[in-house]
Amino acid sequence: MKLTFIAILGFSEGIVVGSGIVALLTLLDIIPRLCQITKTYNYIGRYEYMLISGAFAGSLCSLTNIRFNFGIIYVILFGSFYGIFIGMLASALAEAVDVIPVMQRRLNIQGMIKYIIIILLIGKTVGSIVNWTILK
């Protein structure tokens, strides 16, 4: 009885969290924007399928402690894909709330915005490398 309740509760929580993620991705138009930028509207179904499959596989591996012994090349490749996705998600969220135009007007930095974005990218990259290599 207790295990059944825990299973139902966990499944319900998963549905709520999954619905929130789907709502966020829908609000930010991640997939359509990606198709617009890359001019690959014919593959929109594949993008959605890959996103859902990746989220499901990541959740499954996280919940079941499944481990894979890939070589360093695959770790770098998968890490790059993950970083690209997180970067696109953060950029879309920043664009949705108009962070960059507001920051540009408030700080009066019209000509310097490209340098600030580059500095933010370098800082995020260095911070991630430090976190994953030194602090872990």
C-alpha positions in Angstrom: 0.0 0.0 0.0 2.8 2.4 0.9 4.8 1.7 -2.2 1.7 2.1 -4.4 1.1 5.5 -2.8 4.8 6.5 -3.3 4.6 5.4 -7.0 1.4 7.4 -7.7 2.8 10.4 -5.9 6.1 10.3 -7.8 4.3 9.8 -11.1 2.0 12.8 -10.3 5.0 15.0 -9.4 6.7 14.0 -12.7 3.6 15.0 -14.7 3.5 18.4 -12.9 7.2 19.1 -13.5 7.1 17.8 -17.1 4.1 20.0 -17.8 5.9 23.0 -16.4 8.9 22.3 -18.6 6.7 21.9 -21.7 5.0 25.1 -20.8 8.3 26.9 -20.5 9.6 25.5 -23.8 6.3 26.4 -25.5 6.4 29.9 -24.1 9.9 30.5 -25.2 9.4 28.9 -28.7 12.7 27.1 -28.5 12.0 24.5 -31.2 10.3 26.9 -33.7 13.1 29.5 -33.3 15.7 26.9 -33.8 14.0 25.8 -37.0 13.7 29.5 -38.1 17.4 30.2 -37.5 18.6 27.0 -39.2 15.9 27.0 -41.9 15.0 23.4 -41.1 11.2 23.6 -40.6 11.0 20.2 -42.3 12.6 18.6 -39.3 10.5 20.2 -36.5 9.0 16.8 -35.6 12.5 15.3 -35.2 13.6 18.2 -33.0 10.6 17.6 -30.7 11.2 13.9 -30.7 14.9 14.3 -29.8 14.0 16.8 -27.0 11.5 14.4 -25.5 13.7 11.4 -25.9 16.7 13.1 -24.3 14.6 14.3 -21.3 13.2 10.8 -20.9 16.6 9.1 -21.1 18.1 11.6 -18.7 15.3 11.1 -16.2 15.5 7.4 -16.5 19.3 7.4 -16.0 19.0 9.7 -13.0 16.3 7.6 -11.3 17.8 4.2 -11.9 21.5 5.0 -11.4 22.3 3.6 -14.9 25.9 4.3 -15.8 27.6 4.3 -19.2 31.4 3.9 -19.8 31.9 6.1 -22.8 35.2 7.4 -23.8 36.3 11.0 -23.2 35.4 12.0 -26.8 31.8 11.0 -26.2 31.7 12.8 -22.9 33.0 16.0 -24.6 30.5 15.6 -27.4 27.5 15.0 -25.1 28.6 17.8 -22.8 28.8 20.2 -25.7 25.3 19.3 -26.9 24.0 19.8 -23.3 25.8 23.1 -23.0 24.4 24.3 -26.4 20.9 23.4 -25.3 21.2 25.1 -21.9 22.7 28.2 -23.6 19.8 28.3 -26.1 17.3 28.0 -23.3 19.0 30.7 -21.2 19.2 33.0 -24.3 15.6 32.4 -25.1 14.5 33.2 -21.5 16.6 36.3 -21.5 15.1 37.4 -24.8 11.6 36.6 -23.6 11.9 39.0 -20.6 14.0 41.5 -22.6 16.9 41.4 -20.3 19.5 42.7 -22.7 17.6 45.7 -24.1 16.6 46.8 -20.6 20.2 46.4 -19.4 21.4 48.3 -22.5 19.1 51.2 -21.8 19.6 51.3 -18.0 23.4 51.1 -18.0 23.7 53.3 -21.2 26.0 50.8 -23.0 24.6 50.9 -26.5 27.9 50.2 -28.3 29.3 47.7 -25.8 26.6 45.0 -25.7 28.4 42.5 -28.0 31.4 42.7 -25.6 29.3 42.1 -22.6 27.6 39.1 -24.2 31.1 37.6 -25.1 32.3 38.2 -21.5 29.2 36.5 -20.1 29.8 33.5 -22.4 33.5 33.3 -21.4 32.5 33.6 -17.7 29.9 30.9 -18.0 32.3 28.6 -19.9 35.2 29.1 -17.4 32.8 28.7 -14.4 31.5 25.4 -15.9 35.0 24.1 -16.5 36.1 25.0 -13.0 33.0 23.4 -11.5 33.3 20.1 -13.4 37.1 19.7 -13.2 38.3 21.3 -10.0 35.4 21.3 -7.6 34.0 17.8 -8.3 
